[in-house]
Amino acid sequence: DGIFQGVVMVRKYKKEDMETIMKIGNLAWQAIYKQQQEILGEELFRIINPDPLSAKGEQIRKYTEKFPDRMLICERNNRIAGFLTLMLESPVGEIGNNAVDPSCGEKGVGQEMYQAAFAWFKEKGCIWIKVATGLDEAHTPARRAYERAGFNIHQESILYFRKI
């Protein structure tokens, strides 16, 4: 549909971005939540994620309201195509929640955001950057994007649950 094609700009967050980035976050995490529900089962999933349709957006809102200067927005033709949050624990920075609008349909939006994040972290004095993601199938696109962006050291982890 071409609505996102064209000029790319990564910029600082503005308050009027909030509704859009919450929508993008909520949409982008649906496949992840669906897979979590399959893995964890209905009971545990609902305890951890009581409202999966809006939980990610709320998490993004709370972080951004607390740290508005730690959010980057990627635009294509004056439309928000993606976002990412930045966590600063110098000398190691962390890319937090980040997503590209699922309707964007373009390659490279995430890479544009990651490059802007690298510059932001470097300006803040960081010498390392980390990002966390799941090992499940739903996180495969994220893992590929991070590897394309140059993340090349990883530490695997498993989260266990047990009902008592």
C-alpha positions as CSV (number, residue, x, y, z in Angstrom):
1,D,0.0,0.0,0.0
2,G,3.0,2.3,0.1
3,I,1.8,4.6,2.9
4,F,5.0,4.1,4.8
5,Q,7.5,4.2,1.9
6,G,9.8,7.1,1.6
7,V,11.6,9.5,3.9
8,V,12.8,7.9,7.2
9,M,13.3,9.9,10.3
10,V,14.2,8.8,13.8
11,R,13.3,11.5,16.3
12,K,12.6,12.1,20.0
13,Y,9.2,11.2,21.5
14,K,6.4,13.8,21.7
15,K,3.4,13.4,24.0
16,E,1.0,13.2,21.0
17,D,2.8,10.0,19.9
18,M,1.5,8.0,22.9
19,E,-1.7,6.6,21.5
20,T,0.0,5.4,18.4
21,I,3.0,3.8,20.1
22,M,0.6,2.0,22.5
23,K,-1.4,0.6,19.6
24,I,1.8,-0.5,17.8
25,G,3.1,-2.2,21.0
26,N,-0.2,-3.9,21.6
27,L,-0.4,-5.2,18.0
28,A,3.2,-6.2,17.8
29,W,3.1,-8.4,21.0
30,Q,-0.1,-10.4,20.0
31,A,1.9,-13.2,18.4
32,I,4.2,-13.4,21.5
33,Y,1.2,-13.4,23.9
34,K,-0.5,-16.1,21.8
35,Q,2.6,-18.3,22.0
36,Q,3.0,-17.6,25.7
37,Q,-0.5,-18.7,26.3
38,E,0.1,-22.0,24.5
39,I,3.3,-22.6,26.5
40,L,2.1,-21.5,29.9
41,G,-1.5,-22.7,29.7
42,E,-4.6,-20.5,30.3
43,E,-4.4,-20.3,34.1
44,L,-0.8,-19.1,34.4
45,F,-1.0,-17.0,31.3
46,R,-4.0,-15.0,32.6
47,I,-2.3,-14.5,36.0
48,I,0.8,-13.1,34.3
49,N,-1.0,-11.3,31.5
50,P,-4.6,-10.4,32.7
51,D,-5.2,-8.1,29.8
52,P,-2.9,-9.2,26.9
53,L,-4.7,-6.9,24.4
54,S,-3.5,-3.7,26.2
55,A,-0.7,-4.9,28.6
56,K,2.2,-4.0,26.4
57,G,0.8,-0.6,25.6
58,E,0.3,0.2,29.3
59,Q,3.9,-0.9,30.0
60,I,5.2,1.4,27.3
61,R,3.0,4.3,28.5
62,K,4.3,3.9,32.1
63,Y,7.9,3.8,31.1
64,T,7.6,6.7,28.7
65,E,5.8,8.9,31.2
66,K,8.6,8.3,33.6
67,F,11.4,8.6,31.1
68,P,10.1,10.6,28.0
69,D,13.7,11.4,27.0
70,R,14.4,7.7,26.6
71,M,12.0,6.9,23.7
72,L,12.8,7.1,20.0
73,I,10.2,7.3,17.3
74,C,10.8,6.2,13.7
75,E,8.7,7.9,11.1
76,R,8.2,7.3,7.4
77,N,6.4,10.1,5.5
78,N,5.2,11.7,8.8
79,R,3.6,8.5,10.1
80,I,4.9,6.6,13.1
81,A,6.4,3.3,11.8
82,G,8.1,2.1,15.0
83,F,9.5,3.0,18.4
84,L,12.0,1.9,21.0
85,T,12.7,2.6,24.6
86,L,16.2,3.2,26.0
87,M,17.5,2.2,29.4
88,L,20.7,3.7,30.7
89,E,23.0,2.0,33.1
90,S,26.3,3.4,31.8
91,P,28.6,1.9,30.6
92,V,26.0,-0.6,29.4
93,G,22.8,0.7,27.7
94,E,19.8,-1.5,27.0
95,I,17.2,-1.4,24.3
96,G,13.9,-2.1,25.9
97,N,10.5,-2.4,24.3
98,N,10.7,-1.8,20.6
99,A,8.4,-2.6,17.7
100,V,7.6,-1.8,14.1
101,D,4.0,-1.2,13.1
102,P,2.8,-4.6,11.8
103,S,1.0,-2.8,8.9
104,C,4.2,-1.1,7.8
105,G,5.3,-4.0,5.7
106,E,8.8,-2.5,5.1
107,K,12.2,-3.9,5.8
108,G,14.8,-1.8,7.6
109,V,12.7,0.2,10.0
110,G,14.0,-1.6,13.0
111,Q,17.6,-1.3,11.7
112,E,17.1,2.5,11.4
113,M,15.9,2.7,15.0
114,Y,18.8,0.5,16.3
115,Q,21.4,2.7,14.6
116,A,19.8,5.8,16.2
117,A,19.8,4.0,19.5
118,F,23.5,3.2,19.1
119,A,24.3,6.8,18.5
120,W,22.2,7.9,21.5
121,F,23.9,5.4,23.8
122,K,27.4,6.4,22.5
123,E,26.6,10.0,23.2
124,K,25.6,9.0,26.8
125,G,29.0,7.3,27.3
126,C,27.9,3.7,26.9
127,I,30.5,1.2,25.5
128,W,28.1,-1.8,25.4
129,I,24.5,-2.2,24.5
130,K,22.2,-5.1,25.4
131,V,18.8,-6.2,24.4
132,A,16.7,-9.1,25.7
133,T,14.3,-11.3,23.8
134,G,12.6,-14.7,24.1
135,L,13.9,-18.0,22.8
136,D,10.4,-19.0,21.5
137,E,9.3,-19.1,17.9
138,A,7.3,-15.8,18.2
139,H,10.6,-14.0,19.0
140,T,12.4,-15.3,16.0
141,P,12.0,-12.1,13.9
142,A,13.3,-10.0,16.9
143,R,16.4,-12.3,17.2
144,R,17.1,-12.0,13.5
145,A,16.8,-8.2,13.7
146,Y,19.2,-7.9,16.6
147,E,21.7,-10.1,14.9
148,R,21.5,-8.0,11.7
149,A,22.1,-5.0,13.9
150,G,25.4,-6.5,15.1
151,F,24.4,-8.0,18.5
152,N,26.8,-11.0,18.5
153,I,27.2,-12.2,22.1
154,H,24.3,-13.9,23.7
155,Q,23.5,-15.6,27.0
156,E,20.5,-18.0,27.0
157,S,18.1,-18.3,29.8
158,I,15.2,-20.4,30.8
159,L,12.3,-19.3,33.0
160,Y,10.7,-22.1,35.0
161,F,7.3,-22.2,36.6
162,R,5.8,-24.7,39.1
163,K,2.3,-24.7,40.6
164,I,2.2,-25.2,44.4
